[in-house]
Amino acid sequence: MEKITLTDEKIYKKWFAVAPGVWGIHDVFVNMYLIHQPANNSWVLVDAGLKTSAHKIIQVAKHLFWPQSSPSAIILTHGHFDHTGALPALLSEWDVPVYAHYLEAPYLTGRSSYPPPDPAAGGGLMTLLSCTFPKQGINLNGHLLMLPEDGTIPGLDGWRYIHTPGHTPGHISLYREYDQVLLAGDAFVTTRSEALSHVITQTKKISGPPRYFTPDWISAESSVKKLAALQPQIVATGHGRPLSGKTMQQQLQQLADNFEKEAKPHSGRYVDEAAVAGVNGVEYIPPANNTRWWWLAGALALAAVGIWYTRKRVKA
């Protein structure tokens, strides 16, 4: 098996090591993770990225795990478009179960859409662009199974999941007890996901869940406090690079202790009132403020990004 280091920038653009038996794949602005089980030479995929991620996931899996290049299961931290985009292509290649928390099921079976993203939440260009992001879930009927309620994860001995709602109702994080490795999904992230410049450069910073897609800030705060209390040694999240050590632990605790100041937006649709969801999906969404103007701002931001990207390609 090829040795991979976190400091190898060239390899990081394709995949990267997180901890023994754990690798990550980065695609555009989101991460997916592959976890090996040496006892039976199987592996599990955690999250499925964007639609563009399928080929990359398949190629990395073949490189790392050949001849066992298909996973025993796919685990979803949650069902947002940037964590499930490659599933249709992957499931046409691999006939495997997909596991999620039961409160995430409505968004994975076509019964409900997520609450709308909040372009008024502030923090950067990605927030403005969020009005163009899909809120629809995906229909995984025939593949979707519910995670056991005891916290165990099928196919992953030594790991457990932790229910960490806020970003979505059924959001989970994965934790390996013996070496304190935490895959936090989007319960918190390790870059400022609202700022396009940070997303592009993958600037390292422990931050709250992406503001533009978090409809319940009270639950989100509780989830961050729960994860900080674990005092993990290594954290890897849905957005940003893996971090480890004392500095990371201090930053995570600081986020937990000062969540309202550091993570919760000062304005936006869900600041004063959370969206309400149950086993059948979304039940109540707070009214939006000046939706038309935020859509216009998002369209202008998207146009600006398009112009910037076009000029960059021309210069190249």
C-alpha positions in Angstrom: 0.0 0.0 0.0 1.4 3.4 -1.0 2.5 5.6 1.8 0.7 9.0 1.8 1.4 12.0 4.0 -0.8 14.9 4.9 2.0 17.3 3.9 2.2 16.1 0.3 0.3 18.8 -1.5 0.3 17.0 -4.9 -1.3 13.9 -3.4 -3.7 16.0 -1.2 -5.4 17.2 -4.4 -6.4 13.5 -5.1 -6.5 11.8 -1.7 -4.8 12.1 1.7 -4.1 10.1 4.8 -6.0 10.9 8.0 -5.1 8.1 10.4 -4.1 4.4 10.2 -6.6 2.8 7.9 -8.4 6.1 7.1 -8.0 8.1 3.9 -9.8 11.1 2.5 -10.7 12.3 -1.0 -11.1 16.0 -1.8 -13.3 17.1 -4.7 -13.9 20.8 -5.4 -14.9 21.8 -1.9 -16.0 18.7 -0.1 -14.4 15.6 1.4 -15.2 11.9 1.5 -13.5 9.2 3.6 -12.5 5.6 3.1 -12.0 3.3 6.2 -10.2 0.0 5.9 -11.1 -3.0 8.2 -7.9 -5.2 8.1 -9.6 -8.1 10.1 -11.6 -9.1 7.0 -10.0 -6.9 4.4 -13.1 -4.9 3.8 -13.7 -1.1 3.7 -16.4 1.4 4.1 -17.1 4.7 2.3 -18.2 7.7 4.3 -20.2 10.2 2.3 -20.3 10.4 -1.5 -19.4 14.0 -2.4 -20.6 15.7 -5.6 -21.7 14.3 -8.9 -18.2 14.8 -10.1 -16.8 12.7 -7.3 -17.8 9.2 -8.5 -14.8 8.5 -10.8 -12.3 9.8 -8.3 -13.8 7.6 -5.5 -13.7 4.5 -7.7 -10.2 5.1 -8.9 -8.8 5.7 -5.3 -10.7 2.6 -4.1 -9.1 0.5 -6.8 -5.6 1.9 -5.9 -5.9 1.4 -2.1 -8.0 -1.8 -1.9 -7.6 -3.9 -5.0 -8.9 -6.5 -5.6 -11.6 -5.7 -3.0 -12.4 -2.4 -4.7 -16.1 -2.3 -3.7 -17.0 -1.3 -0.1 -19.0 -3.4 2.3 -21.3 -0.3 2.9 -21.6 3.4 2.4 -22.3 5.5 5.5 -23.8 9.0 5.2 -23.1 11.7 7.8 -26.1 13.5 6.2 -27.9 13.8 2.8 -27.0 17.3 1.5 -26.3 17.4 -2.3 -22.5 17.7 -1.7 -22.5 14.5 0.4 -24.7 12.3 -1.8 -24.0 13.6 -5.4 -22.0 10.5 -6.6 -24.4 7.9 -5.1 -26.4 7.2 -8.3 -23.2 6.5 -10.2 -21.6 4.6 -7.3 -24.6 2.4 -6.7 -24.7 1.5 -10.4 -21.2 0.3 -10.0 -21.5 -1.3 -6.5 -24.6 -3.1 -5.2 -24.0 -2.1 -1.5 -26.2 -0.8 1.3 -26.3 2.8 2.3 -26.7 3.5 6.0 -28.0 6.8 7.6 -29.7 7.9 10.8 -33.5 7.4 10.8 -34.1 11.2 11.0 -32.3 11.6 7.7 -34.5 9.1 6.0 -37.1 11.5 4.6 -34.4 13.3 2.6 -33.0 10.1 1.3 -36.2 8.5 0.1 -37.8 11.5 -1.7 -40.3 12.3 1.0 -39.0 15.7 1.9 -36.6 18.5 0.8 -34.3 20.2 3.3 -35.1 23.7 4.5 -33.9 26.3 2.0 -30.3 27.5 2.2 -29.9 30.9 3.8 -28.0 33.4 1.7 -28.7 36.0 4.4 -26.5 34.2 6.9 -23.4 36.2 6.0 -19.8 35.3 6.1 -18.7 35.3 2.5 -19.3 34.6 -1.2 -20.2 31.0 -0.7 -23.1 32.1 1.5 -24.4 34.4 -1.3 -24.0 31.6 -3.8 -26.0 29.2 -1.6 -29.3 30.4 -3.0 -28.4 28.4 -6.1 -27.6 25.2 -4.1 -30.1 22.3 -4.4 -32.2 21.6 -1.3 -33.8 18.5 -2.7 -32.8 15.1 -1.2 -32.2 11.9 -3.1 -34.3 8.7 -3.4 -32.3 5.7 -2.2 -35.2 3.3 -1.9 -33.8 -0.2 -2.4 -30.4 0.7 -0.9 -31.1 2.7 2.2 -30.9 1.1 5.7 -31.2 2.7 9.1 -28.2 2.7 11.4 -28.7 0.7 14.6 -29.9 2.8 17.6 -27.1 1.5 19.8 -24.5 3.6 18.0 -22.7 0.8 16.2 -21.9 1.0 12.6 -22.3 -2.0 10.3 -19.0 -3.0 8.8 -16.9 -0.8 11.1 -15.7 -2.6 14.2 -14.2 -0.2 16.7 -16.2 2.8 15.5 -19.4 4.3 16.8 -21.6 7.0 15.5 -22.8 10.0 17.5 -26.0 11.8 16.6 -25.0 15.4 16.0 -28.1 17.3 14.7 -28.3 21.0 13.8 -26.8 21.1 10.3 -29.5 18.5 9.4 -31.9 16.6 11.7 -30.2 13.2 11.3 -26.6 14.3 11.0 -24.1 11.9 12.5 -20.3 12.0 13.3 -18.1 8.9 13.4 -15.6 8.2 16.2 -12.9 5.6 16.7 -12.4 5.2 20.4 -8.9 3.6 20.6 -7.0 6.4 18.9 -9.7 9.2 19.2 -10.2 9.8 15.5 -13.3 11.9 14.7 -15.0 12.2 11.3 -17.3 15.1 12.1 -19.1 15.5 8.8 -20.4 19.1 8.8 -21.2 19.3 12.6 -18.2 21.6 12.5 -15.6 22.1 9.7 -11.9 22.9 9.5 -12.1 25.9 7.1 -14.4 28.8 6.8 -16.9 27.2 4.4 -18.7 30.5 3.9 -15.7 32.2 2.4 -14.8 31.2 -1.2 -11.2 32.2 -0.7 -10.9 29.9 2.2 -12.6 27.1 0.3 -10.3 27.4 -2.6 -7.1 27.6 -0.5 -8.4 25.2 2.2 -7.3 27.6 4.9 -7.1 25.8 8.2 -9.6 27.1 10.8 -11.9 25.2 13.1 -15.3 26.7 12.3 -19.0 26.0 13.0 -21.2 24.1 10.5 -21.7 25.9 7.1 -24.0 28.8 8.0 -25.9 28.9 4.8 -27.2 25.3 5.2 -27.7 25.1 9.0 -31.4 25.6 10.1 -31.2 24.8 13.8 -28.5 26.7 15.7 -29.5 25.5 19.2 -29.0 21.8 18.2 -25.8 22.7 16.3 -24.3 24.2 19.4 -25.1 21.2 21.5 -23.6 18.9 18.9 -20.3 20.9 18.8 -20.1 20.8 22.7 -20.7 17.0 22.6 -17.8 16.5 20.1 -15.4 18.8 21.9 -16.0 16.9 25.1 -14.5 13.8 23.4 -11.1 15.6 23.1 -10.3 13.9 19.8 -6.7 13.6 18.7 -7.5 13.8 15.0 -10.5 15.5 13.3 -11.5 15.2 9.7 -14.6 17.0 8.4 -16.7 17.5 5.3 -14.9 20.7 4.4 -11.3 21.5 5.1 -8.2 19.6 5.9 -7.6 17.1 8.7 -6.2 18.6 11.9 -4.6 17.1 15.0 -2.9 17.8 18.3 -3.3 20.2 21.2 -3.8 23.3 19.1 -6.7 21.7 17.3 -8.3 20.6 20.6 -8.0 24.1 22.0 -9.6 25.6 18.9 -12.4 23.1 19.0 -13.0 23.8 22.7 -12.9 27.5 22.1 -15.6 27.0 19.4 -17.7 25.0 21.8 -17.3 27.6 24.6 -18.0 30.6 22.3 -20.3 29.1 19.8 -22.9 31.9 19.6 -20.2 34.5 19.0 -18.0 32.5 16.6 -20.4 30.2 14.7 -23.9 31.5 14.8 -24.7 34.1 12.2 -25.8 37.6 13.3 -28.6 37.6 10.7 -30.5 35.2 8.6 -33.6 33.1 8.3 -32.9 30.6 11.1 -31.1 32.9 13.7 -34.1 33.6 15.8 -36.3 30.6 14.9 -35.2 27.1 13.8 -36.8 25.0 11.2 -38.7 22.1 12.6 -38.4 18.6 11.3 -39.6 15.1 12.4 -39.6 11.5 11.1 -41.5 12.6 8.0 -39.2 15.5 7.1 -39.6 19.2 7.4 -42.7 20.4 9.3 -42.1 24.2 9.6 -39.8 26.7 7.9 -39.4 30.3 9.3 -40.3 33.0 6.8 -37.5 34.4 4.7 -36.5 38.1 4.6 -36.1 39.8 1.3 -35.6 36.6 -0.6 -35.7 38.4 -4.0 -32.7 40.5 -3.1 -30.7 37.6 -1.9 -31.4 35.7 -5.1 -30.1 38.7 -7.0 -27.0 39.0 -4.9 -26.4 35.3 -5.4 -26.8 35.6 -9.1 -24.3 38.5 -9.2 -21.9 36.5 -7.1 -22.2 33.5 -9.4 -21.5 35.7 -12.4 -18.4 37.2 -10.7 -17.1 33.7 -10.0 -17.7 32.7 -13.6 -15.8 35.8 -14.9 -12.9 35.1 -12.5 -12.7 31.5 -13.5 -12.9 32.3 -17.3 -10.1 34.8 -17.0 -8.0 32.4 -15.0 -8.4 29.7 -17.7 -7.5 32.2 -20.5 -4.3 33.3 -18.7 -3.4 29.6 -18.2 
